[in-house]
Amino acid sequence: MTTNSVVEREGRRPAGDGREGRRPAGDGREGRRPAGDGREGRGPGRGREPGPGGSAARTVTVELVVPVYNEEAALEACVRRLHAFLRADVPWSTVITVADNASTDATRSIAERLARELDGVSVRHLDDKGRGRALKAVWTESEADIVAYMDVDLSTDLGALVPLLAPLASGHSDLAIGSRLASSSRVVRGAKREFISRTYNVLLRTGLRTRFSDAQCGFKAARTEIVRELLPLIEDTGWFFDTELLVLAERVGLRIHEVPVDWVDDPDSSVDIVDTALADLKGCWRVGRALATGALPIADLRLSLGRGPLSSTASTTEVSELRGVPVGMIGQLVRFALVGVASTVAYAVLYLILHTILGAQGANFVALLVTAVLNTAANRAFTFGVRGSDGAAAHHLQGLAVFAFGWLVTAGSLVALHEWAPGASKHVELLVLVLANLVATVTRFVALRWVFRAASSARTRQMESTS
């Protein structure tokens, strides 16, 4: 029986499997597959045919990274506990790499001693700090089929490790993450951390349109052949590394598996919550801007790595619509409202500035035109997720058609106001115009959703024909 058959083996290795593929103690990095053995670059690929008896044709290898910085007090207990668990309860060939990123205490010497004493443990030292930097360095060089990491405090119960790795070993999923925010997770932590974590993930869902539930849990894994293609595009070297990886993976159409975890907060954690939160917000802005400007090669990666639709005749959006479910409606409404509030404020300021120069109708026309162009651009990228320059001119022309309707509604409301109250002040005029714009907003949302949904469908059909 091979080491991929998790169910039949009930999560344990058969006696006498010899722990093939582990490194000998103290060799630093040995024990990996030798070059030229015919298995380079081959992960537990999607679509692998099972071997005799329903198990995979070869052993799956896993490299589990523990990134550390000045963790001399916790490191040894963590590595020994993890090492014992892997040998007893994980059905794949595993190695542990302690990634020491610029520790100034005894962390490195403790890690090197553990590497000499324990089979399948090695150390990678980096001169610069940063958890993301450490993970990127080790994962890029890894020859294992699956790469994973967990925090040194082992806050996540190790019982979730096999469920984390199994979908990757089978090829069902591309990445896997532990989630402390799943309904069945059991979490012990303070109110401050709970509030910050949940607020951050709400911001991700609203601002970057993510669907995963927990970006920051230090318990993640990925198929090496997949993550190796994404790593060069990830800029962050600190705590935002996880979020950036997940956002990119989700945008290119990779499957992310979530595992509910039991998680107990480490009261001695050295993580600065405020600094980390600020860095994460800056990272969200940077990634959001890159997505909006088309700086990331999302379309190319989706073609080469992403999972396409289930059939060649219907995209996932079309399948959902056949069930009568509007796709992404709630998120689009929230983002449309945010853009609308910003547009309304800009419109009001422009109207008041231009009123004394152009009069009510002229100020309304110019303010509405300027904000309509900006509104269309913002909704195109932010609300409906249409990136790049393809079709931009046509979209803005269609946006101007929507503007024309809004202008007729607002101009008509001004005419009616002046008939009813000829001496109305500009502030009363502005109030009437804002109310008229609210009426036009409903039409604008429906019209723009049709415009940009058509663009998304056309892009999907182009991708299918190319692939």
JOZI-V48183 format. One record per residue. N is the residue number from 1. RES is the residue in three letters. PHI is phi in whole degrees, 0 to 359 (NA if undefined). PSI is psi in degrees with one decimal (none if undefined). BURIAL is + if it has 9 or more other ideal C-beta (glycine too) atoms within 8 Angstrom, else -. Layout:
n->N res->RES phi->PHI psi->PSI burial->BURIAL
n->N res->RES phi->PHI psi->PSI burial->BURIAL
//
This chain:
n->1 res->MET phi->NA psi->134.3 burial->-
n->2 res->THR phi->274 psi->168.4 burial->+
n->3 res->THR phi->281 psi->3.5 burial->+
n->4 res->ASN phi->271 psi->-15.7 burial->+
n->5 res->SER phi->278 psi->85.9 burial->+
n->6 res->VAL phi->291 psi->-44.9 burial->+
n->7 res->VAL phi->294 psi->-46.7 burial->-
n->8 res->GLU phi->295 psi->-31.3 burial->-
n->9 res->ARG phi->267 psi->-0.4 burial->+
n->10 res->GLU phi->53 psi->37.5 burial->-
n->11 res->GLY phi->81 psi->7.7 burial->-
n->12 res->ARG phi->235 psi->157.2 burial->-
n->13 res->ARG phi->279 psi->147.9 burial->+
n->14 res->PRO phi->292 psi->147.4 burial->-
n->15 res->ALA phi->300 psi->138.4 burial->-
n->16 res->GLY phi->84 psi->16.8 burial->-
n->17 res->ASP phi->284 psi->-11.5 burial->-
n->18 res->GLY phi->77 psi->-3.4 burial->-
n->19 res->ARG phi->55 psi->42.5 burial->+
n->20 res->GLU phi->304 psi->144.7 burial->-
n->21 res->GLY phi->92 psi->-8.0 burial->+
n->22 res->ARG phi->281 psi->159.9 burial->+
n->23 res->ARG phi->275 psi->147.9 burial->+
n->24 res->PRO phi->295 psi->151.2 burial->-
n->25 res->ALA phi->298 psi->136.3 burial->+
n->26 res->GLY phi->80 psi->6.7 burial->-
n->27 res->ASP phi->272 psi->-4.0 burial->+
n->28 res->GLY phi->86 psi->-67.3 burial->-
n->29 res->ARG phi->223 psi->5.0 burial->-
n->30 res->GLU phi->289 psi->172.9 burial->-
n->31 res->GLY phi->94 psi->-4.6 burial->+
n->32 res->ARG phi->281 psi->171.9 burial->-
n->33 res->ARG phi->294 psi->136.3 burial->+
n->34 res->PRO phi->290 psi->150.5 burial->-
n->35 res->ALA phi->298 psi->141.1 burial->-
n->36 res->GLY phi->83 psi->10.9 burial->-
n->37 res->ASP phi->276 psi->5.3 burial->-
n->38 res->GLY phi->87 psi->2.0 burial->-
n->39 res->ARG phi->244 psi->7.1 burial->-
n->40 res->GLU phi->300 psi->135.6 burial->+
n->41 res->GLY phi->75 psi->1.2 burial->-
n->42 res->ARG phi->261 psi->109.8 burial->-
n->43 res->GLY phi->266 psi->-174.8 burial->+
n->44 res->PRO phi->289 psi->70.3 burial->+
n->45 res->GLY phi->299 psi->148.6 burial->+
n->46 res->ARG phi->300 psi->126.8 burial->-
n->47 res->GLY phi->93 psi->7.6 burial->-
n->48 res->ARG phi->296 psi->136.3 burial->+
n->49 res->GLU phi->278 psi->133.9 burial->-
n->50 res->PRO phi->292 psi->151.5 burial->-
n->51 res->GLY phi->273 psi->-167.2 burial->+
n->52 res->PRO phi->302 psi->140.4 burial->-
n->53 res->GLY phi->76 psi->8.0 burial->-
n->54 res->GLY phi->87 psi->0.9 burial->-
n->55 res->SER phi->263 psi->162.5 burial->+
n->56 res->ALA phi->291 psi->159.8 burial->+
n->57 res->ALA phi->285 psi->-14.6 burial->-
n->58 res->ARG phi->207 psi->169.4 burial->-
n->59 res->THR phi->288 psi->136.0 burial->+
n->60 res->VAL phi->271 psi->135.1 burial->+
n->61 res->THR phi->250 psi->143.8 burial->+
n->62 res->VAL phi->230 psi->130.0 burial->+
n->63 res->GLU phi->249 psi->119.1 burial->+
n->64 res->LEU phi->252 psi->118.9 burial->+
n->65 res->VAL phi->260 psi->135.8 burial->+
n->66 res->VAL phi->243 psi->97.8 burial->+
n->67 res->PRO phi->285 psi->134.1 burial->+
n->68 res->VAL phi->222 psi->148.9 burial->+
n->69 res->TYR phi->216 psi->113.4 burial->+
n->70 res->ASN phi->52 psi->57.6 burial->+
n->71 res->GLU phi->243 psi->39.0 burial->+
n->72 res->GLU phi->299 psi->-30.0 burial->+
n->73 res->ALA phi->285 psi->-34.4 burial->-
n->74 res->ALA phi->257 psi->-18.0 burial->+
n->75 res->LEU phi->298 psi->-50.3 burial->+
n->76 res->GLU phi->297 psi->-46.1 burial->-
n->77 res->ALA phi->299 psi->-40.1 burial->-
n->78 res->CYS phi->298 psi->-51.6 burial->+
n->79 res->VAL phi->294 psi->-41.6 burial->+
n->80 res->ARG phi->295 psi->-41.9 burial->+
n->81 res->ARG phi->295 psi->-45.0 burial->+
n->82 res->LEU phi->296 psi->-42.2 burial->+
n->83 res->HIS phi->299 psi->-44.4 burial->+
n->84 res->ALA phi->295 psi->-40.1 burial->-
n->85 res->PHE phi->295 psi->-43.9 burial->+
n->86 res->LEU phi->298 psi->-40.8 burial->+
n->87 res->ARG phi->291 psi->-32.0 burial->+
n->88 res->ALA phi->267 psi->-31.6 burial->-
n->89 res->ASP phi->234 psi->-3.8 burial->+
n->90 res->VAL phi->251 psi->124.8 burial->+
n->91 res->PRO phi->276 psi->11.1 burial->+
n->92 res->TRP phi->241 psi->164.6 burial->+
n->93 res->SER phi->285 psi->121.3 burial->+
n->94 res->THR phi->234 psi->150.9 burial->+
n->95 res->VAL phi->225 psi->151.5 burial->+
n->96 res->ILE phi->248 psi->131.0 burial->+
n->97 res->THR phi->241 psi->118.1 burial->+
n->98 res->VAL phi->274 psi->115.1 burial->+
n->99 res->ALA phi->261 psi->97.8 burial->+
n->100 res->ASP phi->273 psi->110.4 burial->+
n->101 res->ASN phi->257 psi->89.2 burial->+
n->102 res->ALA phi->65 psi->35.8 burial->+
n->103 res->SER phi->297 psi->145.8 burial->+
n->104 res->THR phi->248 psi->0.8 burial->-
n->105 res->ASP phi->255 psi->-150.9 burial->-
n->106 res->ALA phi->271 psi->12.3 burial->-
n->107 res->THR phi->305 psi->-46.8 burial->+
n->108 res->ARG phi->296 psi->-44.4 burial->+
n->109 res->SER phi->294 psi->-36.3 burial->-
n->110 res->ILE phi->295 psi->-43.3 burial->+
n->111 res->ALA phi->297 psi->-41.7 burial->+
n->112 res->GLU phi->293 psi->-35.9 burial->+
n->113 res->ARG phi->294 psi->-42.2 burial->-
n->114 res->LEU phi->298 psi->-36.6 burial->+
n->115 res->ALA phi->295 psi->-33.2 burial->+
n->116 res->ARG phi->285 psi->-31.8 burial->-
n->117 res->GLU phi->272 psi->-29.9 burial->-
n->118 res->LEU phi->248 psi->130.1 burial->+
n->119 res->ASP phi->294 psi->133.3 burial->-
n->120 res->GLY phi->83 psi->19.7 burial->+
n->121 res->VAL phi->240 psi->134.2 burial->+
n->122 res->SER phi->223 psi->170.4 burial->+
n->123 res->VAL phi->234 psi->137.1 burial->+
n->124 res->ARG phi->236 psi->119.8 burial->+
n->125 res->HIS phi->257 psi->134.7 burial->-
n->126 res->LEU phi->240 psi->144.1 burial->+
n->127 res->ASP phi->279 psi->-14.7 burial->-
n->128 res->ASP phi->245 psi->149.2 burial->-
n->129 res->LYS phi->284 psi->164.9 burial->-
n->130 res->GLY phi->127 psi->117.2 burial->+
n->131 res->ARG phi->297 psi->-43.7 burial->+
n->132 res->GLY phi->299 psi->-40.0 burial->+
n->133 res->ARG phi->298 psi->-43.0 burial->+
n->134 res->ALA phi->296 psi->-45.9 burial->+
n->135 res->LEU phi->296 psi->-42.1 burial->+
n->136 res->LYS phi->298 psi->-41.5 burial->+
n->137 res->ALA phi->295 psi->-46.8 burial->+
n->138 res->VAL phi->287 psi->-43.6 burial->+
n->139 res->TRP phi->295 psi->-35.5 burial->+
n->140 res->THR phi->297 psi->-36.2 burial->-
n->141 res->GLU phi->270 psi->-10.1 burial->-
n->142 res->SER phi->296 psi->140.6 burial->+
n->143 res->GLU phi->253 psi->5.2 burial->+
n->144 res->ALA phi->286 psi->161.1 burial->+
n->145 res->ASP phi->286 psi->-33.3 burial->+
n->146 res->ILE phi->231 psi->135.8 burial->+
n->147 res->VAL phi->246 psi->145.3 burial->+
n->148 res->ALA phi->213 psi->168.6 burial->+
n->149 res->TYR phi->208 psi->156.9 burial->+
n->150 res->MET phi->213 psi->154.2 burial->+
n->151 res->ASP phi->288 psi->151.4 burial->+
n->152 res->VAL phi->293 psi->-22.7 burial->+
n->153 res->ASP phi->284 psi->-8.8 burial->+
n->154 res->LEU phi->52 psi->40.6 burial->+
n->155 res->SER phi->298 psi->-31.8 burial->+
n->156 res->THR phi->277 psi->128.3 burial->+
n->157 res->ASP phi->298 psi->133.4 burial->-
n->158 res->LEU phi->292 psi->-13.3 burial->+
n->159 res->GLY phi->298 psi->-17.1 burial->-
n->160 res->ALA phi->273 psi->-2.2 burial->+
n->161 res->LEU phi->291 psi->-46.4 burial->+
n->162 res->VAL phi->297 psi->-45.0 burial->+
n->163 res->PRO phi->299 psi->-27.9 burial->-
n->164 res->LEU phi->290 psi->-41.6 burial->+
n->165 res->LEU phi->274 psi->-28.9 burial->+
n->166 res->ALA phi->302 psi->-45.4 burial->+
n->167 res->PRO phi->296 psi->-26.0 burial->+
n->168 res->LEU phi->281 psi->-40.3 burial->+
n->169 res->ALA phi->297 psi->-33.7 burial->+
n->170 res->SER phi->278 psi->-15.0 burial->+
n->171 res->GLY phi->87 psi->2.1 burial->+
n->172 res->HIS phi->293 psi->-37.2 burial->-
n->173 res->SER phi->233 psi->164.5 burial->+
n->174 res->ASP phi->257 psi->-37.2 burial->+
n->175 res->LEU phi->228 psi->158.4 burial->+
n->176 res->ALA phi->218 psi->139.0 burial->+
n->177 res->ILE phi->225 psi->147.2 burial->+
n->178 res->GLY phi->279 psi->143.2 burial->+
n->179 res->SER phi->235 psi->122.9 burial->+
n->180 res->ARG phi->273 psi->-9.2 burial->+
n->181 res->LEU phi->255 psi->3.2 burial->+
n->182 res->ALA phi->292 psi->153.3 burial->+
n->183 res->SER phi->297 psi->-29.2 burial->-
n->184 res->SER phi->264 psi->3.1 burial->-
n->185 res->SER phi->288 psi->150.9 burial->+
n->186 res->ARG phi->240 psi->118.3 burial->-
n->187 res->VAL phi->229 psi->136.2 burial->+
n->188 res->VAL phi->239 psi->110.0 burial->-
n->189 res->ARG phi->198 psi->166.0 burial->-
n->190 res->GLY phi->289 psi->162.5 burial->-
n->191 res->ALA phi->297 psi->-35.5 burial->-
n->192 res->LYS phi->297 psi->-49.0 burial->-
n->193 res->ARG phi->295 psi->-38.3 burial->+
n->194 res->GLU phi->298 psi->-45.3 burial->+
n->195 res->PHE phi->296 psi->-45.9 burial->-
n->196 res->ILE phi->297 psi->-42.8 burial->+
n->197 res->SER phi->297 psi->-46.9 burial->+
n->198 res->ARG phi->291 psi->-37.8 burial->+
n->199 res->THR phi->296 psi->-42.5 burial->-
n->200 res->TYR phi->299 psi->-43.5 burial->+
n->201 res->ASN phi->289 psi->-29.4 burial->+
n->202 res->VAL phi->294 psi->-41.3 burial->-
n->203 res->LEU phi->298 psi->-40.1 burial->+
n->204 res->LEU phi->297 psi->-43.3 burial->+
n->205 res->ARG phi->292 psi->-35.0 burial->+
n->206 res->THR phi->279 psi->-48.4 burial->+
n->207 res->GLY phi->279 psi->-40.6 burial->-
n->208 res->LEU phi->251 psi->3.8 burial->+
n->209 res->ARG phi->58 psi->42.5 burial->+
n->210 res->THR phi->278 psi->161.2 burial->+
n->211 res->ARG phi->240 psi->-16.5 burial->-
n->212 res->PHE phi->289 psi->154.4 burial->+
n->213 res->SER phi->266 psi->-25.0 burial->-
n->214 res->ASP phi->216 psi->106.3 burial->+
n->215 res->ALA phi->276 psi->-21.8 burial->+
n->216 res->GLN phi->253 psi->-2.6 burial->+
n->217 res->CYS phi->296 psi->126.4 burial->+
n->218 res->GLY phi->280 psi->63.1 burial->+
n->219 res->PHE phi->200 psi->87.8 burial->+
n->220 res->LYS phi->219 psi->158.4 burial->+
n->221 res->ALA phi->209 psi->160.6 burial->+
n->222 res->ALA phi->204 psi->154.6 burial->+
n->223 res->ARG phi->287 psi->128.4 burial->+
n->224 res->THR phi->299 psi->-41.9 burial->+
n->225 res->GLU phi->296 psi->-25.1 burial->+
n->226 res->ILE phi->275 psi->-51.9 burial->+
n->227 res->VAL phi->293 psi->-27.0 burial->+
n->228 res->ARG phi->298 psi->-29.3 burial->+
n->229 res->GLU phi->283 psi->-22.8 burial->+
n->230 res->LEU phi->268 psi->-30.7 burial->+
n->231 res->LEU phi->304 psi->-40.3 burial->+
n->232 res->PRO phi->298 psi->-19.9 burial->-
n->233 res->LEU phi->269 psi->-7.3 burial->-
n->234 res->ILE phi->269 psi->120.7 burial->+
n->235 res->GLU phi->268 psi->-31.3 burial->-
n->236 res->ASP phi->289 psi->141.0 burial->+
n->237 res->THR phi->246 psi->5.2 burial->+
n->238 res->GLY phi->244 psi->-134.7 burial->+
n->239 res->TRP phi->283 psi->-22.4 burial->+
n->240 res->PHE phi->284 psi->-8.5 burial->+
n->241 res->PHE phi->310 psi->-45.8 burial->+
n->242 res->ASP phi->301 psi->-49.2 burial->+
n->243 res->THR phi->298 psi->-45.1 burial->+
n->244 res->GLU phi->298 psi->-41.0 burial->+
n->245 res->LEU phi->298 psi->-46.0 burial->+
n->246 res->LEU phi->292 psi->-41.3 burial->+
n->247 res->VAL phi->299 psi->-46.0 burial->+
n->248 res->LEU phi->297 psi->-44.7 burial->+
n->249 res->ALA phi->299 psi->-42.6 burial->+
n->250 res->GLU phi->293 psi->-39.7 burial->+
n->251 res->ARG phi->293 psi->-29.9 burial->+
n->252 res->VAL phi->270 psi->3.7 burial->+
n->253 res->GLY phi->90 psi->23.0 burial->+
n->254 res->LEU phi->278 psi->155.5 burial->+
n->255 res->ARG phi->267 psi->123.7 burial->-
n->256 res->ILE phi->250 psi->118.2 burial->+
n->257 res->HIS phi->267 psi->134.2 burial->+
n->258 res->GLU phi->248 psi->136.6 burial->+
n->259 res->VAL phi->241 psi->119.6 burial->+
n->260 res->PRO phi->297 psi->137.1 burial->+
n->261 res->VAL phi->236 psi->158.5 burial->+
n->262 res->ASP phi->264 psi->125.8 burial->+
n->263 res->TRP phi->220 psi->127.6 burial->+
n->264 res->VAL phi->241 psi->123.1 burial->+
n->265 res->ASP phi->297 psi->140.6 burial->+
n->266 res->ASP phi->272 psi->112.6 burial->-
n->267 res->PRO phi->293 psi->-18.3 burial->-
n->268 res->ASP phi->264 psi->11.8 burial->-
n->269 res->SER phi->301 psi->138.6 burial->-
n->270 res->SER phi->266 psi->5.4 burial->-
n->271 res->VAL phi->289 psi->128.3 burial->-
n->272 res->ASP phi->276 psi->107.9 burial->-
n->273 res->ILE phi->297 psi->-44.5 burial->+
n->274 res->VAL phi->294 psi->-48.2 burial->-
n->275 res->ASP phi->298 psi->-40.6 burial->-
n->276 res->THR phi->295 psi->-41.9 burial->+
n->277 res->ALA phi->297 psi->-42.6 burial->+
n->278 res->LEU phi->295 psi->-41.7 burial->-
n->279 res->ALA phi->297 psi->-37.4 burial->+
n->280 res->ASP phi->294 psi->-40.1 burial->+
n->281 res->LEU phi->295 psi->-40.8 burial->+
n->282 res->LYS phi->297 psi->-40.2 burial->+
n->283 res->GLY phi->296 psi->-39.9 burial->+
n->284 res->CYS phi->299 psi->-42.5 burial->+
n->285 res->TRP phi->297 psi->-44.4 burial->-
n->286 res->ARG phi->296 psi->-46.3 burial->+
n->287 res->VAL phi->292 psi->-41.4 burial->+
n->288 res->GLY phi->299 psi->-40.5 burial->+
n->289 res->ARG phi->294 psi->-40.2 burial->+
n->290 res->ALA phi->296 psi->-38.4 burial->+
n->291 res->LEU phi->291 psi->-39.6 burial->+
n->292 res->ALA phi->291 psi->-34.2 burial->+
n->293 res->THR phi->270 psi->-5.1 burial->-
n->294 res->GLY phi->77 psi->20.8 burial->+
n->295 res->ALA phi->289 psi->-23.2 burial->-
n->296 res->LEU phi->264 psi->138.5 burial->+
n->297 res->PRO phi->281 psi->60.1 burial->-
n->298 res->ILE phi->299 psi->-46.1 burial->+
n->299 res->ALA phi->298 psi->-43.0 burial->+
n->300 res->ASP phi->295 psi->-43.1 burial->-
n->301 res->LEU phi->293 psi->-35.9 burial->+
n->302 res->ARG phi->296 psi->-37.7 burial->+
n->303 res->LEU phi->292 psi->-39.4 burial->+
n->304 res->SER phi->272 psi->-29.3 burial->-
n->305 res->LEU phi->241 psi->-32.0 burial->+
n->306 res->GLY phi->292 psi->157.6 burial->+
n->307 res->ARG phi->272 psi->120.2 burial->-
n->308 res->GLY phi->285 psi->179.2 burial->-
n->309 res->PRO phi->296 psi->163.3 burial->+
n->310 res->LEU phi->291 psi->-27.3 burial->-
n->311 res->SER phi->222 psi->164.6 burial->-
n->312 res->SER phi->276 psi->-4.7 burial->-
n->313 res->THR phi->254 psi->-11.2 burial->-
n->314 res->ALA phi->212 psi->129.9 burial->+
n->315 res->SER phi->282 psi->167.6 burial->+
n->316 res->THR phi->297 psi->-32.3 burial->-
n->317 res->THR phi->296 psi->-43.6 burial->+
n->318 res->GLU phi->293 psi->-37.8 burial->+
n->319 res->VAL phi->299 psi->-44.0 burial->+
n->320 res->SER phi->296 psi->-39.3 burial->+
n->321 res->GLU phi->293 psi->-31.0 burial->+
n->322 res->LEU phi->298 psi->-26.7 burial->-
n->323 res->ARG phi->275 psi->-1.2 burial->-
n->324 res->GLY phi->80 psi->21.0 burial->-
n->325 res->VAL phi->254 psi->115.6 burial->-
n->326 res->PRO phi->297 psi->126.3 burial->-
n->327 res->VAL phi->281 psi->123.5 burial->-
n->328 res->GLY phi->66 psi->21.4 burial->-
n->329 res->MET phi->298 psi->-43.9 burial->-
n->330 res->ILE phi->295 psi->-48.7 burial->-
n->331 res->GLY phi->298 psi->-39.1 burial->+
n->332 res->GLN phi->295 psi->-39.2 burial->+
n->333 res->LEU phi->296 psi->-42.0 burial->+
n->334 res->VAL phi->297 psi->-48.1 burial->+
n->335 res->ARG phi->293 psi->-37.3 burial->+
n->336 res->PHE phi->297 psi->-38.9 burial->+
n->337 res->ALA phi->294 psi->-40.9 burial->-
n->338 res->LEU phi->298 psi->-45.6 burial->+
n->339 res->VAL phi->296 psi->-39.8 burial->+
n->340 res->GLY phi->296 psi->-40.2 burial->+
n->341 res->VAL phi->297 psi->-46.2 burial->-
n->342 res->ALA phi->298 psi->-39.9 burial->+
n->343 res->SER phi->294 psi->-39.9 burial->+
n->344 res->THR phi->295 psi->-42.6 burial->+
n->345 res->VAL phi->297 psi->-44.8 burial->-
n->346 res->ALA phi->297 psi->-40.9 burial->+
n->347 res->TYR phi->299 psi->-45.5 burial->+
n->348 res->ALA phi->297 psi->-43.0 burial->+
n->349 res->VAL phi->296 psi->-46.6 burial->-
n->350 res->LEU phi->298 psi->-41.4 burial->+
n->351 res->TYR phi->298 psi->-45.8 burial->+
n->352 res->LEU phi->294 psi->-35.7 burial->+
n->353 res->ILE phi->291 psi->-42.6 burial->-
n->354 res->LEU phi->275 psi->-12.1 burial->+
n->355 res->HIS phi->300 psi->-43.7 burial->+
n->356 res->THR phi->290 psi->-19.6 burial->-
n->357 res->ILE phi->267 psi->-45.6 burial->-
n->358 res->LEU phi->251 psi->-9.4 burial->+
n->359 res->GLY phi->83 psi->175.2 burial->-
n->360 res->ALA phi->298 psi->-52.4 burial->+
n->361 res->GLN phi->293 psi->-42.5 burial->+
n->362 res->GLY phi->295 psi->-43.3 burial->+
n->363 res->ALA phi->296 psi->-40.2 burial->+
n->364 res->ASN phi->298 psi->-44.6 burial->+
n->365 res->PHE phi->297 psi->-49.8 burial->+
n->366 res->VAL phi->293 psi->-45.9 burial->+
n->367 res->ALA phi->298 psi->-41.3 burial->+
n->368 res->LEU phi->292 psi->-39.0 burial->+
n->369 res->LEU phi->295 psi->-48.1 burial->+
n->370 res->VAL phi->299 psi->-48.8 burial->+
n->371 res->THR phi->290 psi->-28.6 burial->+
n->372 res->ALA phi->294 psi->-41.6 burial->+
n->373 res->VAL phi->296 psi->-47.5 burial->+
n->374 res->LEU phi->295 psi->-38.3 burial->+
n->375 res->ASN phi->297 psi->-42.9 burial->+
n->376 res->THR phi->297 psi->-43.9 burial->+
n->377 res->ALA phi->297 psi->-43.6 burial->+
n->378 res->ALA phi->293 psi->-44.4 burial->+
n->379 res->ASN phi->292 psi->-33.5 burial->+
n->380 res->ARG phi->301 psi->-49.4 burial->+
n->381 res->ALA phi->274 psi->-45.2 burial->+
n->382 res->PHE phi->275 psi->-48.6 burial->+
n->383 res->THR phi->282 psi->-45.8 burial->+
n->384 res->PHE phi->252 psi->-1.6 burial->+
n->385 res->GLY phi->68 psi->29.6 burial->+
n->386 res->VAL phi->267 psi->118.8 burial->+
n->387 res->ARG phi->248 psi->165.3 burial->+
n->388 res->GLY phi->81 psi->178.7 burial->-
n->389 res->SER phi->266 psi->-9.0 burial->-
n->390 res->ASP phi->298 psi->122.8 burial->-
n->391 res->GLY phi->77 psi->4.6 burial->-
n->392 res->ALA phi->297 psi->-42.2 burial->+
n->393 res->ALA phi->298 psi->-44.8 burial->-
n->394 res->ALA phi->296 psi->-38.5 burial->-
n->395 res->HIS phi->296 psi->-40.3 burial->+
n->396 res->HIS phi->291 psi->-33.6 burial->+
n->397 res->LEU phi->296 psi->-43.2 burial->-
n->398 res->GLN phi->294 psi->-35.2 burial->+
n->399 res->GLY phi->296 psi->-35.6 burial->+
n->400 res->LEU phi->292 psi->-31.8 burial->+
n->401 res->ALA phi->295 psi->-39.1 burial->+
n->402 res->VAL phi->295 psi->-38.6 burial->+
n->403 res->PHE phi->300 psi->-41.0 burial->+
n->404 res->ALA phi->301 psi->-41.4 burial->-
n->405 res->PHE phi->297 psi->-45.5 burial->+
n->406 res->GLY phi->298 psi->-37.6 burial->+
n->407 res->TRP phi->294 psi->-41.7 burial->+
n->408 res->LEU phi->300 psi->-40.8 burial->-
n->409 res->VAL phi->294 psi->-47.1 burial->+
n->410 res->THR phi->289 psi->-40.9 burial->+
n->411 res->ALA phi->297 psi->-40.6 burial->+
n->412 res->GLY phi->296 psi->-36.3 burial->+
n->413 res->SER phi->292 psi->-34.8 burial->+
n->414 res->LEU phi->294 psi->-42.2 burial->+
n->415 res->VAL phi->300 psi->-44.7 burial->-
n->416 res->ALA phi->296 psi->-40.1 burial->-
n->417 res->LEU phi->296 psi->-44.5 burial->+
n->418 res->HIS phi->291 psi->-27.8 burial->+
n->419 res->GLU phi->290 psi->-39.8 burial->-
n->420 res->TRP phi->278 psi->-39.1 burial->-
n->421 res->ALA phi->222 psi->83.4 burial->-
n->422 res->PRO phi->302 psi->-28.7 burial->-
n->423 res->GLY phi->263 psi->20.3 burial->-
n->424 res->ALA phi->298 psi->138.8 burial->+
n->425 res->SER phi->287 psi->167.5 burial->-
n->426 res->LYS phi->292 psi->-25.1 burial->+
n->427 res->HIS phi->287 psi->-35.8 burial->-
n->428 res->VAL phi->293 psi->-42.4 burial->+
n->429 res->GLU phi->303 psi->-43.4 burial->+
n->430 res->LEU phi->297 psi->-40.6 burial->+
n->431 res->LEU phi->299 psi->-46.4 burial->-
n->432 res->VAL phi->298 psi->-40.9 burial->+
n->433 res->LEU phi->294 psi->-40.8 burial->+
n->434 res->VAL phi->297 psi->-43.4 burial->+
n->435 res->LEU phi->297 psi->-39.9 burial->+
n->436 res->ALA phi->294 psi->-36.2 burial->+
n->437 res->ASN phi->294 psi->-32.6 burial->+
n->438 res->LEU phi->298 psi->-38.5 burial->-
n->439 res->VAL phi->296 psi->-43.6 burial->+
n->440 res->ALA phi->291 psi->-23.2 burial->+
n->441 res->THR phi->296 psi->-39.1 burial->+
n->442 res->VAL phi->300 psi->-46.3 burial->-
n->443 res->THR phi->297 psi->-38.5 burial->+
n->444 res->ARG phi->297 psi->-42.8 burial->+
n->445 res->PHE phi->297 psi->-48.0 burial->+
n->446 res->VAL phi->298 psi->-43.0 burial->-
n->447 res->ALA phi->292 psi->-45.4 burial->+
n->448 res->LEU phi->292 psi->-35.0 burial->+
n->449 res->ARG phi->297 psi->-38.2 burial->+
n->450 res->TRP phi->292 psi->-42.7 burial->-
n->451 res->VAL phi->299 psi->-50.7 burial->+
n->452 res->PHE phi->278 psi->-22.9 burial->+
n->453 res->ARG phi->291 psi->-38.0 burial->+
n->454 res->ALA phi->297 psi->-38.5 burial->-
n->455 res->ALA phi->294 psi->-41.8 burial->+
n->456 res->SER phi->295 psi->-40.5 burial->+
n->457 res->SER phi->295 psi->-40.1 burial->+
n->458 res->ALA phi->296 psi->-40.4 burial->+
n->459 res->ARG phi->294 psi->-38.8 burial->+
n->460 res->THR phi->297 psi->-43.7 burial->+
n->461 res->ARG phi->296 psi->-36.2 burial->+
n->462 res->GLN phi->295 psi->-41.4 burial->-
n->463 res->MET phi->296 psi->-40.3 burial->+
n->464 res->GLU phi->295 psi->-41.8 burial->+
n->465 res->SER phi->292 psi->-35.0 burial->-
n->466 res->THR phi->292 psi->-42.1 burial->-
n->467 res->SER phi->284 psi->none burial->-
//
